[in-house]
């Protein structure tokens, strides 16, 4: 598989995204942006009709839960690339950030930094200057979830595009400088200092390096070679990271950016790119030459690091934050959160019905829903910091996934094995009964059994199960006072309640039959197992928790579990997300060989 450089990936995506030209824009920011204060907005309270419908809740509670419980975690936000959630947060005093560039100067304009030095080093030109910075005063940030730093037309930038331009702008996929400039200008009234996004690792886009930041060092460090090397991530080139898009666009005349034509997205694939687009300072297929290589210092011995080493260590460093607790150098305020999975946004509920999560986009967001989202965001960013319940929502969410994640998967595995040759159905049923007993243990009230006159009627008479289901579904949130919650906290609680109700209903449904399964004739046990398996698999599909998407069997010590991570190992020239195989596979740490 041929590796694509970040700039060439972005180039291909833009080429595919653009169709015939429309009217030119004399000032994109002035004509296309929709700042939050531009107009009065409808109230941010949820629609009673949409919020109360069980069918809508069934289509959103799992998505809200999965999105919010995965914030700042590399693996789920790579697996489901199109972020839907915007969250207020902070970066604590003492946090170290890194910025790599081709000179010794601290940026005097909004620019990126990495939380991992491996991330920043991967973006070094051959003559590499590494600037190390420390946070001297707490940074106020906004975080965009998903693979929000990836340059693509597949939906990674949707939430940023909607905030900056009020619509999805695929022709702006390369315009990070313009995007960040607007975000910083917009965020100034809320006291925002930076914006956090993710690619292979998390980046902090700093608005002003002169504020709240202290320079620790500026070192001219040894760069890496740019020689091509074949591996299963792809084919690297001399352009791989030296000509990073953010540096390229800085050389484009401002009038070229302002005169870009707008492209409208439709359901059909984008038309072929007819001519050179102003966001690409070189013709298609003819990228600029690489910069001169850094001369080796006197008496240096041995080779430099090659690109394979740089890329693999970038991915390994990103994997440190794969799962909970994720990127701990960023602190999120769950009481100030806007998610487009909110059932209030009915236009999106309808649009994504039946679609895989990587097909979830904001293209169908209605004007009413758009303005409601902006009003919610304005309310969250303007509210005094003391106005929240104080509940640690991350720990509540994690309690759910810790308690049920492994156990539900093992229950599914036990039921899936029923069809293996030589398996005794009664033994499987007995094991399943014990597994469900364990999960429901604290809710199995003394005396909650089927009627005495028919102990085998558990599957027909469900009244005896109701207290079990009720206690199971409400145990984690029953003590929360809804009147003390903010809008986003109510939404999170609602999603937790919905997820727990679905889990507990499924488990008690199995328990209804499993309670007396050892007294059931052998010929009927197989039918029960089939029904349980169907219910549990439906639950797993509905929850779709990220820890279940992993390498099975686990990788050996010299390998790690990998899914295609922008910009590596994915055919980004495709316009169909389904063409990207996100099957987890083991990859060798030393030679980048992917294993089946």
C-alpha positions in Angstrom: 0.0 0.0 0.0 1.4 3.3 -1.0 1.7 5.9 1.8 0.4 9.3 1.1 2.0 12.4 2.5 -0.2 14.7 4.5 -0.1 17.4 1.8 -0.7 14.9 -1.0 -3.5 13.4 0.9 -5.1 16.8 1.4 -4.5 17.5 -2.2 -6.3 14.4 -3.4 -9.2 15.1 -1.1 -9.6 18.6 -2.3 -9.3 17.5 -5.9 -12.1 15.0 -5.5 -14.2 17.4 -3.5 -14.4 20.2 -5.9 -16.7 20.5 -8.9 -17.3 23.3 -11.3 -16.7 26.8 -10.0 -19.5 28.9 -8.6 -19.4 32.6 -7.7 -16.2 33.9 -6.2 -16.1 35.1 -2.6 -14.6 38.5 -2.0 -14.2 37.8 1.7 -15.0 34.2 2.8 -15.0 35.0 6.5 -17.2 38.1 6.0 -19.7 36.5 3.7 -19.7 32.9 4.9 -19.1 32.8 8.7 -22.0 32.8 11.1 -20.7 34.1 14.4 -22.6 33.1 17.5 -23.6 36.7 18.2 -24.8 37.4 14.7 -28.5 36.8 15.3 -31.0 36.0 18.0 -31.5 32.2 18.5 -34.3 30.1 19.6 -34.2 28.7 23.2 -31.8 25.9 23.8 -34.3 23.8 25.7 -34.8 20.4 24.1 -37.9 19.8 22.0 -40.4 18.0 24.2 -41.6 16.0 21.3 -38.2 14.8 20.3 -36.8 14.2 23.7 -39.8 12.2 25.0 -40.1 9.8 22.1 -38.7 6.3 23.1 -37.9 5.7 19.4 -35.7 8.8 19.2 -34.1 8.1 22.6 -33.3 4.6 21.3 -31.5 6.2 18.3 -29.5 8.8 20.3 -28.8 7.6 23.9 -26.2 5.0 22.7 -24.5 7.6 20.4 -24.4 10.3 23.1 -23.0 7.8 25.6 -20.4 6.4 23.2 -19.3 9.9 22.1 -19.1 11.5 25.6 -17.5 8.4 27.2 -14.8 8.4 24.5 -13.7 12.1 24.7 -10.0 12.6 24.4 -9.3 8.9 23.7 -7.3 8.1 20.6 -8.8 4.7 19.6 -12.5 5.5 19.5 -12.0 8.9 17.9 -9.9 7.1 15.2 -12.4 4.3 14.8 -15.3 6.8 14.5 -13.6 9.7 12.8 -16.4 12.2 12.3 -16.7 14.0 15.6 -20.1 15.4 16.8 -19.2 16.9 20.2 -17.7 20.3 21.2 -16.6 20.7 24.9 -15.2 23.5 27.0 -12.1 22.6 29.0 -8.7 23.7 30.4 -5.0 22.8 30.2 -3.4 23.0 33.6 -0.4 25.0 34.7 2.9 23.1 34.2 1.8 21.3 31.1 4.6 20.9 28.5 3.8 21.5 24.8 6.0 21.1 21.7 6.2 23.0 18.5 8.5 22.0 15.6 9.5 24.3 12.8 12.3 25.2 10.4 13.6 28.2 12.3 14.3 29.3 15.9 11.4 31.7 16.3 8.4 31.3 18.5 5.3 31.9 16.4 3.7 35.3 16.5 0.5 34.1 14.9 -1.9 31.3 15.9 -0.2 28.0 15.5 -0.2 24.3 16.6 1.6 22.5 19.4 1.7 18.8 20.3 1.2 17.3 23.7 3.7 14.5 22.6 7.1 15.4 21.4 6.9 12.4 19.0 4.0 14.2 17.3 5.8 17.4 16.8 9.0 15.7 15.7 7.1 13.9 13.0 6.3 17.4 11.6 9.9 18.6 11.6 11.5 19.7 8.4 15.0 18.2 7.8 16.5 21.2 9.6 14.5 20.7 12.8 14.0 23.3 15.5 12.1 22.0 18.5 10.4 24.7 20.7 9.4 23.4 24.2 6.9 25.5 26.1 5.3 25.4 29.5 1.9 26.6 30.5 2.3 29.3 33.1 -1.4 30.1 33.6 -4.3 27.8 33.0 -5.4 27.7 29.3 -9.1 27.9 28.4 -9.8 25.6 25.5 -12.5 24.1 23.3 -12.1 20.5 22.2 -13.5 19.1 19.0 -13.9 15.3 19.2 -13.3 12.8 16.4 -10.2 12.9 14.1 -10.7 16.7 14.0 -7.2 17.6 12.8 -7.3 15.3 9.8 -7.6 17.1 6.4 -10.4 15.3 4.5 -13.8 15.7 2.9 -15.3 12.7 4.7 -16.6 14.6 7.7 -13.7 15.0 10.1 -14.0 18.8 9.9 -17.8 19.1 9.9 -18.2 20.6 13.4 -15.4 23.2 12.8 -16.8 24.1 9.4 -20.3 24.6 10.8 -18.9 26.9 13.5 -16.6 28.9 11.2 -18.6 29.1 8.0 -22.1 27.9 8.9 -21.9 25.1 6.3 -19.7 22.3 5.2 -16.9 23.7 3.0 -14.9 20.9 1.4 -12.9 23.4 -0.6 -11.5 24.7 2.7 -10.0 21.4 3.8 -6.5 22.8 3.6 -7.2 26.2 5.2 -6.2 25.6 8.8 -4.6 29.0 9.1 -7.9 30.7 8.1 -9.9 28.3 10.3 -7.7 28.8 13.4 -7.6 32.6 12.8 -11.4 32.7 12.9 -11.7 30.4 15.9 -9.3 32.5 17.9 -11.1 35.8 16.9 -14.5 34.2 17.8 -13.2 32.7 21.1 -11.7 35.9 22.4 -15.0 37.1 23.8 -15.2 33.8 25.8 -11.6 34.1 27.0 -10.5 31.1 25.0 -6.8 30.6 24.5 -6.6 27.5 22.4 -8.4 24.7 20.6 -7.7 21.0 20.9 -8.0 18.5 18.1 -6.8 15.0 17.3 -4.8 13.2 14.5 -2.2 10.6 15.5 -2.0 12.3 18.9 -3.6 15.5 20.3 -2.6 19.0 19.2 -3.2 22.3 21.0 -3.8 25.2 18.6 -2.5 28.2 20.5 -4.0 31.6 19.7 -1.3 33.8 21.2 2.1 32.3 22.3 2.9 35.5 24.2 0.1 34.8 26.7 0.1 32.2 29.5 3.1 30.4 27.9 6.8 30.2 28.9 9.5 29.3 26.6 11.6 26.5 28.0 14.0 25.8 25.2 14.6 26.2 21.4 16.9 23.5 20.2 18.2 22.7 16.8 17.9 18.9 17.0 18.9 16.1 14.7 16.3 15.6 12.0 15.4 12.4 10.2 16.1 11.1 6.8 13.6 11.6 4.0 14.5 8.5 2.1 11.5 6.3 0.9 11.1 3.0 2.7 8.4 0.4 1.9 6.3 -0.9 4.7 2.6 -1.8 5.4 1.8 1.7 6.4 2.7 2.6 2.9 5.5 4.3 0.9 7.0 7.4 2.5 8.5 10.2 0.4 10.8 13.1 0.9 7.6 15.3 1.2 6.1 13.2 4.0 6.1 15.8 6.7 8.6 18.6 5.7 6.0 20.2 3.5 3.2 20.0 6.0 0.1 21.7 4.7 -0.1 24.3 7.5 3.3 25.6 6.4 2.5 25.4 2.7 -0.7 27.5 2.9 1.2 30.3 4.6 2.9 31.1 1.4 -0.3 31.5 -0.6 -1.3 35.1 -1.3 -4.2 36.1 0.8 -6.3 37.1 -2.2 -6.0 33.5 -3.5 -7.6 32.2 -0.3 -10.3 34.9 -0.4 -11.2 34.1 -4.0 -11.8 30.5 -3.5 -15.0 29.2 -5.0 -17.6 27.4 -2.9 -18.6 23.8 -3.5 -22.0 22.5 -2.5 -22.2 18.9 -1.3 -24.8 16.7 -2.7 -25.6 13.0 -2.5 -23.5 12.2 -5.6 -19.7 11.9 -5.7 -17.8 15.1 -6.3 -17.0 16.0 -9.9 -13.4 15.7 -11.1 -11.2 18.7 -10.4 -11.1 20.8 -13.5 -8.1 23.1 -12.8 -5.6 24.2 -10.3 -7.3 25.2 -7.0 -5.9 28.2 -5.1 -5.5 26.3 -1.9 -2.9 24.1 -3.6 0.2 26.0 -4.5 1.3 23.3 -7.0 -0.3 21.5 -9.9 -1.8 18.0 -9.3 0.8 15.3 -9.5 3.7 17.9 -9.2 4.3 18.6 -5.5 7.1 21.0 -4.6 10.6 19.7 -4.1 11.8 18.7 -0.6 13.9 21.2 1.3 17.6 20.7 1.5 18.7 18.1 4.1 20.3 19.1 7.3 24.1 18.6 7.0 25.5 16.1 9.5 27.6 17.6 12.2 31.3 16.9 12.4 32.2 13.5 13.8 28.6 12.2 13.6 28.5 8.4 13.3 25.8 6.1 12.2 22.5 6.7 10.3 19.8 9.1 11.2 16.3 7.9 12.0 14.3 7.0 8.9 10.7 7.9 8.3 9.4 4.4 9.3 10.9 4.9 12.8 9.4 8.4 13.0 6.0 7.3 11.9 5.9 4.2 14.1 6.9 6.1 17.2 4.3 8.8 16.4 1.6 6.1 16.3 2.9 4.4 19.5 2.9 7.7 21.3 -0.6 8.4 20.2 -1.6 4.9 21.4 -0.7 5.9 25.0 -4.0 7.7 25.0 -6.0 5.0 23.2 -8.5 4.4 26.1 -9.5 5.7 29.5 -8.3 8.1 30.9 -7.2 9.3 27.5 -5.3 12.6 27.1 -5.0 13.6 30.8 -3.2 16.9 30.0 -6.6 18.3 28.9 -9.3 18.7 31.5 -12.9 18.8 30.1 -15.9 20.4 31.7 -18.8 18.0 30.9 -21.3 20.6 32.1 -20.4 22.7 29.1 -20.9 20.3 26.2 -22.7 20.5 22.9 -23.2 17.3 20.9 -24.9 16.9 17.5 -26.2 13.6 18.7 -28.6 15.5 21.0 -32.1 14.4 19.9 -33.1 18.1 19.9 -31.5 18.2 16.5 -34.2 16.3 14.7 -32.9 17.0 11.2 -29.8 14.9 12.0 -31.7 12.1 13.8 -33.7 11.5 10.5 -30.6 11.9 8.3 -28.4 9.3 10.0 -31.1 6.6 10.5 -29.7 3.3 9.5 -26.2 4.6 8.8 -22.9 3.4 10.2 -21.2 6.0 12.4 -18.5 6.9 9.9 -21.4 8.0 7.6 -22.8 10.4 10.3 -22.4 13.9 8.9 -23.7 17.4 9.6 -24.7 18.0 6.0 -28.4 17.7 6.8 -28.4 20.0 9.8 -31.4 22.3 9.4 -31.1 26.1 9.9 -33.2 25.8 13.1 -31.1 23.1 14.5 -27.9 25.0 13.5 -28.9 28.1 15.4 -30.0 26.0 18.4 -26.6 24.5 18.5 -24.9 27.9 18.4 -27.2 29.1 21.2 -26.3 26.1 23.3 -22.6 26.7 22.7 -22.9 30.4 23.5 -24.8 29.6 26.7 -22.2 27.1 27.8 -19.2 29.3 27.1 -20.8 32.4 28.8 -22.0 30.7 32.0 -20.0 31.3 35.2 -17.8 28.4 36.0 -19.5 27.8 39.4 -22.8 26.9 37.8 -22.8 23.1 37.6 -23.6 20.1 39.7 -20.0 19.2 40.4 -20.7 15.6 39.4 -17.6 13.8 37.9 -19.4 12.5 34.8 -16.3 10.9 33.4 -16.2 8.6 36.4 -19.9 7.8 36.1 -19.6 6.9 32.4 -16.5 4.8 33.1 -18.3 3.0 35.9 -20.8 1.8 33.3 -18.2 0.6 30.8 -16.0 -0.9 33.5 -18.9 -2.9 35.0 -20.4 -4.2 31.8 -17.8 -3.9 29.0 -15.9 -7.2 29.5 -18.9 -9.1 31.0 -21.3 -8.3 28.1 -18.6 -9.4 25.6 -17.9 -12.6 27.4 -21.6 -13.3 27.6 -21.8 -12.8 23.8 -18.8 -15.1 23.4 -20.4 -17.8 25.5 -23.6 -17.7 23.5 -21.7 -17.6 20.2 -20.0 -20.9 21.1 -23.2 -22.7 21.4 -23.0 -23.6 17.7 -19.5 -25.2 18.0 -19.4 -28.9 17.3 -19.6 -31.0 20.5 -20.8 -28.3 22.7 -23.3 -29.3 25.4 -26.2 -26.9 25.3 -27.2 -27.4 28.9 -23.7 -26.7 30.0 -23.6 -23.5 28.0 -27.0 -22.5 29.4 -25.8 -23.1 33.0 -22.7 -21.0 32.3 -24.8 -18.2 30.8 -27.1 -18.3 33.8 -24.2 -17.8 36.1 -22.8 -14.9 34.0 -26.2 -13.1 34.1 -26.5 -13.8 37.8 -23.2 -12.1 38.4 -24.2 -9.0 36.5 -27.6 -8.7 38.2 -26.4 -9.9 41.6 -26.9 -6.7 43.6 -30.4 -6.2 42.2 -31.8 -9.7 42.7 -34.1 -8.9 45.5 -34.9 -11.7 48.0 -38.2 -13.2 46.9 -38.1 -11.8 43.4 -39.0 -15.2 41.7 -41.7 -16.4 39.3 -45.1 -17.3 40.8 -45.1 -20.4 43.0 -47.6 -22.2 40.9 -45.5 -22.2 37.8 -41.7 -21.8 38.5 -40.9 -22.4 34.8 -43.1 -19.5 33.7 -40.4 -16.9 34.0 -40.4 -16.2 30.3 -44.1 -15.4 30.2 -44.9 -13.6 33.5 -42.6 -10.6 33.7 -44.0 -8.8 36.7 -41.5 -10.4 39.1 -38.7 -8.9 36.9 -39.8 -5.3 37.1 -38.1 -4.4 40.4 -34.9 -6.1 39.3 -34.9 -4.1 36.0 -35.8 -0.8 37.8 -33.0 -1.0 40.4 -30.5 -2.2 37.8 -31.3 0.7 35.4 -31.4 3.5 38.0 -28.7 2.5 40.6 -26.0 4.8 39.3 -28.1 8.0 38.7 -31.0 7.7 41.2 -29.2 10.0 43.7 -28.7 12.8 41.2 -30.9 15.8 41.6 -32.0 16.9 38.1 -32.8 20.4 39.2 -29.1 21.0 39.8 -28.0 19.9 36.4 -27.0 22.0 33.4 -28.5 21.3 30.0 -25.5 19.1 28.9 -25.5 17.3 32.3 -29.2 16.4 31.8 -28.3 15.1 28.4 -25.5 13.0 29.7 -27.7 11.6 32.5 -30.4 10.8 30.0 -28.0 8.9 27.8 -26.6 6.9 30.9 -30.2 6.1 31.9 -31.1 5.0 28.4 -28.0 2.8 28.1 -28.5 1.2 31.5 -32.2 0.6 30.8 -31.3 -1.2 27.6 -28.5 -3.3 29.2 -30.7 -4.2 32.2 -33.7 -5.0 30.1 -31.7 -7.4 28.0 -30.1 -9.1 31.0 -33.4 -9.5 32.9 -34.9 -10.8 29.7 -32.3 -13.5 29.6 -32.7 -14.1 33.4 -36.4 -14.7 32.9 -35.7 -18.0 31.1 -32.3 -18.7 32.6 -33.7 -18.7 36.2 -35.2 -22.2 35.6 -33.2 -23.3 32.6 -31.7 -26.3 34.4 -35.2 -27.7 34.7 -36.0 -27.3 31.0 -35.8 -30.4 28.7 -32.6 -30.6 26.7 -34.4 -30.3 23.4 -35.7 -26.9 24.4 -32.5 -25.4 25.7 -31.1 -24.9 22.2 -34.1 -22.7 21.3 -33.6 -20.6 24.4 -29.9 -20.2 23.7 -30.7 -18.9 20.2 -33.1 -16.3 21.5 -30.6 -15.2 24.2 -27.9 -14.9 21.6 -30.0 -12.8 19.4 -30.9 -10.4 22.2 -27.3 -10.0 23.4 -25.9 -9.5 19.9 -28.5 -6.8 19.3 -27.4 -5.1 22.5 -23.7 -5.3 21.5 -24.5 -3.9 18.1 -26.5 -1.0 19.7 -23.9 -0.1 22.3 -21.0 -0.6 19.9 -18.4 0.2 22.6 -14.9 0.8 21.3 -13.1 -1.7 23.6 -14.9 -4.5 21.6 -13.1 -3.3 18.5 -9.7 -4.8 19.1 -7.2 -7.4 17.9 -8.3 -11.0 18.6 -6.2 -12.8 19.6 -4.2 -10.1 21.4 -0.9 -8.9 19.8 2.5 -10.3 20.9 4.9 -8.1 22.8 6.7 -6.9 19.7 3.5 -5.8 18.1 0.6 -3.5 18.9 -3.0 -3.3 17.8 -3.5 -0.8 15.0 -6.4 0.6 12.9 -5.8 3.0 9.9 -4.9 6.3 11.4 -4.9 9.5 9.3 -2.7 10.1 7.3 -1.3 6.5 7.3 -2.6 3.4 5.7 -5.9 4.6 4.3 -7.0 5.3 0.7 -8.0 8.9 1.4 -8.5 9.5 -2.3 -11.8 7.5 -1.9 -15.0 9.4 -1.3 -16.7 6.4 0.3 -15.9 5.9 4.0 -16.7 2.2 3.6 -13.6 1.8 1.3 -11.4 2.2 4.4 -11.0 -1.1 6.2 -11.0 -0.3 9.9 -10.5 -3.9 11.0 -8.0 -3.9 13.9 -4.8 -5.7 13.0 -1.4 -6.3 14.8 1.5 -4.3 13.4 5.1 -5.0 14.0 6.8 -2.3 16.1 10.1 -2.6 14.2 9.3 -3.1 10.6 5.7 -1.9 10.3 4.4 -5.2 8.9 0.7 -5.7 9.3 -0.4 -9.2 10.2 -3.7 -10.8 9.1 
